[in-house]
Amino acid sequence: MIIIIANFLITIFIFLNIFLILRHKSNVFVTLYLIFYTLYVHICPTIVSFYNNKQEQYLTMQIIYFIFFAIPIIVFSSFNFKTKFSIKPLIINKNIFLHNIVLYFLYALPIFNYIILVNNNFIYKRLGEETIFLLSDMTYIERIVIKLYDIYSIIITASLFYLKIIYKDKKYKYLFYFWLISSSFLFIVNSKQSLILLFLILLGLYFTKRQVKLKLKHILYVSVLFYLVKTTNDLRYNITLNSNGSITVDYSFLIPFANSKNTTYDENDIIYFRLNGVDLSSDFYTENGFFNFDFDYFVHFYYMNIDPVFGSGDYMKLAKSNAFTTTKILLQRKYLGINRTDHYSCVLTDIFGAFGVLGILFLSIFLSFLFLAVKNLLINNNTYINLIGIFLSISFLNFESEITGNIIIFFALFFPTIYIYKSLIKYKIN
């Protein structure tokens, strides 16, 4: 009962501060981040704690995260720092052919992604532990296409939505709906938390430019969305591949509020289990206490990200063959003896496991400065700078991914994304 009361009070405190922070609409992304923090650290773990009887361990970690992570971000976001970002006038390459290639790429990427998924019998499988070896069976080009679409699905959809709001141009409208439909379907099947992330980002971007008024049609849209999430998710449990190659489908899953006899959920399919960002951290705390410093964290990062470029890359090949790619897996095997490759976690998990509370505090300060930069990019009158702010924020907004992975993706995709933005603005000029 104590864990419920404590997390209820913490949640109320966070949401009261969110309303204060949102007095400045440019703070929309830090408020989204705090919403995800509350889901992953306070709401969902509290529900799960009554299934695994880990209330005491969870409450300890929730208080640690609240004090050393949430409070600094809230305090920092309350100050109205303003920094002027100057940028040279946007130079649009006059080579229309190159810009058209980018636009063809934006139409082709989702299509080729689905072709690859269907051809590899991958479309109705959750992207996680059971599919990690299926990916290794694909060709190098197929893996690149899937990875690019996975990364760009939210970034491009959100950027097109913003351009659609700003310019009210049908060109952006059609391209946006094309990406929204394709991305939403993939997320419904494979990653419900990504669907939540996309939905909140689009809502946040709308809020920055227009006043959101709840109407009956919005309630209907959300109701249909939830129905599609449930039925499409259940579809993979009700498809049977027969020995003769034919497919049998049990359509009872289409009935609202009814559970099909064939629908038996995996733990990762239950949303409050999947959004439990405290479980591994509580085990790390039990093993190491408040403080830790793991040098192997840096070693693993070097050999997985730098050595493949400047060295042999043998370590990365061995790690991939043993499903040993992330620092989270390194830490949970080293300290906890857990070999599971897809254990639910959040952005705080590996940082706390490697560096304790000091790592959490440092991450909080880093993200506070990042969201300050995003805020100042969004209040700029230059749409091009606004898009850079959207890209920066979305690169770090996924609360489930590791911070090192977010940093690598941001720098790896920065220049290609900038060129895509230039091509989209050229699209408007034409």
Sequence and secondary structure as in RCSB ss.txt:
>XXXX:A:sequence
MIIIIANFLITIFIFLNIFLILRHKSNVFVTLYLIFYTLYVHICPTIVSFYNNKQEQYLTMQIIYFIFFAIPIIV
FSSFNFKTKFSIKPLIINKNIFLHNIVLYFLYALPIFNYIILVNNNFIYKRLGEETIFLLSDMTYIERIVIKLYD
IYSIIITASLFYLKIIYKDKKYKYLFYFWLISSSFLFIVNSKQSLILLFLILLGLYFTKRQVKLKLKHILYVSVL
FYLVKTTNDLRYNITLNSNGSITVDYSFLIPFANSKNTTYDENDIIYFRLNGVDLSSDFYTENGFFNFDFDYFVH
FYYMNIDPVFGSGDYMKLAKSNAFTTTKILLQRKYLGINRTDHYSCVLTDIFGAFGVLGILFLSIFLSFLFLAVK
NLLINNNTYINLIGIFLSISFLNFESEITGNIIIFFALFFPTIYIYKSLIKYKIN
>XXXX:A:secstr
 HHHHHHHHHHHHHHHHHHHHTTSGGGHHHHHHHHHHHIIIIIHHHHHHHHHT HHHHHHHHHHHIIIIIHHHHH
HHHS              S HHHHHHHHHHHHHHHHHHHHHHHHTT TTS SSGGGHHHHHTS HHHHHHHHHHH
HHHHHHHHHHHHHHHHH  HHHHHHHHHHHHHHHHHHHHH HHHHHHHHHHHHHHHHHHS     HHHHHHHHHH
HHHHHHHHHHTTSEEE TTS EEE GGGGSTT   TT    GGGSHHHHT  SHHHHHHHHHH S    THHHHH
HHHHHTHHHHS  HHHHHHHHTT  SHHHHHIIIII    SS    TTHHHHHHHHHHHHHHHHHHHHHHHHHHH
HHHTSS HHHHHHHHHHHHHHH TTS HHHHHHHHHHHHHHHHHHHHHHHHHHH 
